[in-house]
Amino acid sequence: MKENGSELQSSSKSKFEDDSFELIDLLRIFWQWKYLILIGTIICAIAGGFVSYQKVQNFRISTILVLNSFKMIDDFSSKVTGMRNEEVESANDIFYIDSAANIKAAIELGALNDDLITYLSNVKNIDILSVPQFSIALLGNDNYLQVSCLTSDVKLGVNILNSLPLVVLKKYEPIIQALQNRLIHNRADEIADLERRLNFLKTDIASASKRINELESDKKALSKNINALHLQRDKILRNSNSIDTLPLLLYANTIQHIMSLSNTYNANLFNYVSGLEHKKQEVKMLDLQIKNHQKEQVALANKLKNFPYIQVVQSPENNIQSIETKTKLLILIGTIAGFILMLVIALFLDYVLKALNQNQS
C-alpha cells in the first residue's frame, strides 16, 4: 500500500513538473521571439487600419412614397343618376393602382429593375449594369412606402430613387389607362342619355307646336262658322213674316254646339301652350346640364391624366445617411489576428530550431 501511494505521489509530481515546464517553455518562446511577435502584430494592426481607410464609404439613401386613392364618385354621378351620395358610394370604389404590399414585393424581387435601367439610360443618360438592392418598409396605414438603397455613389442613388415612382407608374400604365377609359366612357354614356332626352323633348315640342297650329286653325274655322250661322239666322228673322221656330231652333243648337266645341279647343290649346312652355324650360335646363357635364368631363379627363397616383412625400436628397466605417474594430481585429498568427509562427520556428539541433547532436 505504501509503495502504491508513493507511486501515485511521484506520478502526480512528474505530471505537475511537465505542465510547469510547458508553461515556462511557452513564456520562453514568447520572450525569445518577442520582437517578431511585436512587429508582426503592429504590421497587422496597421494593415487593418489601412483596409478601413481604403474601404469605399457607403451611403444609405431613402425616400418615402404614398399611394394616393382616386375616389370614383363625385357630384356629377349623383346629379346624372339621381342617386343619393350613400348610394353612389356603395356603387363605386376607391381606386388604387395596386396595394402597397404588391408594389413592395415587385420592387424587392427586381421586377422593375430592367425598366429602371432602361429609363435611366434613355431619359437620364445614366448607364448602369445593375440596380442596388432595395429595402422597403410599409409605414402608417400601409399606403406609405419607405424605399432605401445602399450605394457608394450618392448621385446615382438619388437618381434611382427619383426615377422609381415614374417607372412604377409606367408599369401600371395599362391599369391607369383602363380606369380612365372606363370613367370617361361612363361620363360619355350619361351625356348621351341626356342628349337622347333632349332630342325626345324637341320632337315632342315640334309635335305640340304643330298641334297648336292645327287647333288655332280649327278655332278660326269655327269662329267663321258661328258668324255665318248668326248672319243666316238674322236674315231669316228679317225676311220671314211668320216666325218658324224650327229653323231658328236648329240654328241655335248648331251655334251652341260650335261654341262648345270652340271652348273645348280653347282648353286644349291652353293645355298645349302651357305644356309647350314647360317643355321649352326643360329643354333649356337639359342644354345647360349637357354643357356643364361636358365641362366636367373635360375636367375629369385632366384630373385623371394629372392625378398623382404615387407621390413623393420625402425626397431622397433630404435623406442621405453615411455608413460609418468601423475603423477601430478593424484595427482591433487586425491586432488580435496578428498576435495569434505571430505566436503560431514563433512556436513553429522554435519547433523547427529544436528539431535541427537534435539532428545535429
C-alpha positions, 0 to 999 in steps of 0.5 A, a space after each residue: 500500500 505504501 509503495 502504491 501511494 508513493 507511486 501515485 505521489 511521484 506520478 502526480 509530481 512528474 505530471 505537475 513538473 511537465 505542465 510547469 515546464 510547458 508553461 515556462 517553455 511557452 513564456 520562453 518562446 514568447 520572450 525569445 521571439 518577442 520582437 517578431 511577435 511585436 512587429 508582426 502584430 503592429 504590421 497587422 494592426 496597421 494593415 487593418 487600419 489601412 483596409 478601413 481607410 481604403 474601404 469605399 464609404 457607403 451611403 444609405 439613401 431613402 425616400 418615402 412614397 404614398 399611394 394616393 386613392 382616386 375616389 370614383 364618385 363625385 357630384 356629377 354621378 349623383 346629379 346624372 343618376 339621381 342617386 343619393 351620395 350613400 348610394 353612389 358610394 356603395 356603387 363605386 370604389 376607391 381606386 388604387 393602382 395596386 396595394 402597397 404590399 404588391 408594389 413592395 414585393 415587385 420592387 424587392 424581387 427586381 421586377 422593375 429593375 430592367 425598366 429602371 435601367 432602361 429609363 435611366 439610360 434613355 431619359 437620364 443618360 445614366 448607364 448602369 449594369 445593375 440596380 442596388 438592392 432595395 429595402 422597403 418598409 410599409 409605414 402608417 396605414 400601409 399606403 406609405 412606402 419607405 424605399 432605401 438603397 445602399 450605394 457608394 455613389 450618392 448621385 446615382 442613388 438619388 437618381 434611382 430613387 427619383 426615377 422609381 415612382 415614374 417607372 412604377 407608374 409606367 408599369 401600371 400604365 395599362 391599369 391607369 389607362 383602363 380606369 380612365 377609359 372606363 370613367 370617361 366612357 361612363 361620363 360619355 354614356 350619361 351625356 348621351 342619355 341626356 342628349 337622347 332626352 333632349 332630342 325626345 323633348 324637341 320632337 315632342 315640342 315640334 309635335 305640340 307646336 304643330 298641334 297648336 297650329 292645327 287647333 288655332 286653325 280649327 278655332 278660326 274655322 269655327 269662329 267663321 262658322 258661328 258668324 255665318 250661322 248668326 248672319 243666316 239666322 238674322 236674315 231669316 228673322 228679317 225676311 220671314 213674316 211668320 216666325 218658324 221656330 224650327 229653323 231658328 231652333 236648329 240654328 241655335 243648337 248648331 251655334 251652341 254646339 260650335 261654341 262648345 266645341 270652340 271652348 273645348 279647343 280653347 282648353 286644349 290649346 291652353 293645355 298645349 301652350 302651357 305644356 309647350 312652355 314647360 317643355 321649352 324650360 326643360 329643354 333649356 335646363 337639359 342644354 345647360 346640364 349637357 354643357 356643364 357635364 361636358 365641362 366636367 368631363 373635360 375636367 375629369 379627363 385632366 384630373 385623371 391624366 394629372 392625378 398623382 397616383 404615387 407621390 413623393 412625400 420625402 425626397 431622397 436628397 433630404 435623406 442621405 445617411 453615411 455608413 460609418 466605417 468601423 475603423 477601430 474594430 478593424 484595427 482591433 481585429 487586425 491586432 488580435 489576428 496578428 498576435 495569434 498568427 505571430 505566436 503560431 509562427 514563433 512556436 513553429 520556428 522554435 519547433 523547427 530550431 529544436 528539431 535541427 539541433 537534435 539532428 545535429 547532436 
